[in-house]
Amino acid sequence: MLSGELVAQWEVGLSDGVYRIEFIHGTTTGRRVVFVNGQEVIRRDWMFKLVGKETFAVGGTDVKATINIEALTGFSYEYSLAVDGKSLEKFISNRAKTTKTWLLKVDGQDCRVVLEKDTMDVWCNGQKMDAMGEFVDGGSETHFMVGEHDCCIKATSVKATNGGKKQGSIVHHLLVDGETLSAL
């Protein structure tokens, strides 16, 4: 990669992994190059229009990402990333509400387990897990295996009072071989 022309980089956490996006913008050559985890996904040379957008897919589920290039003053530019049609900041905020992530070690290996709360899909290190969900007293349990280890995500309802209003929320816990682990 031509690091001298690297103008922006971002990290995007998806269910199947964390992706590093890098953008090269040669303002004198008109070059635009996009890398995802070090692999080139877009290359455009001799672009006469220096502002605009570059759209590409990220991750195994082909989430749409767009780099926006805007002119500031003179020959300075501003670069922003939109993911799934939202600004990166809004996308991250939304993901924090719709997913739960745990980082743990299993048999000495780093594992990243992600629960998609809206679909109850479970991912581990980029692989969608074969998971079985069931309703139990007080909530639900989603069972899956990581290697030879029994894993379970327990979802329980918690009631709280806020200013006289009763509010409910769901709390998720990951258990590996019966031991509860902390979330990220």
Secondary structure, 3 states (H helix, E strand, C coil): CCHHHEEEEEEEEECCEEEEEEEEEECCCCEEEEEECCEEEEEECCCCCCCEEEEEEECCCCEEEEEEEEECCCCCEEEEEEECCEEHHHHHHHHHHHEEEEEEEECCEEEEEEEECCCCEEEECCEECCCEEEEECCEEEEEEEECCEEEEEEEEEEEEEECCEEEEEEEEEEEECCEEECCC
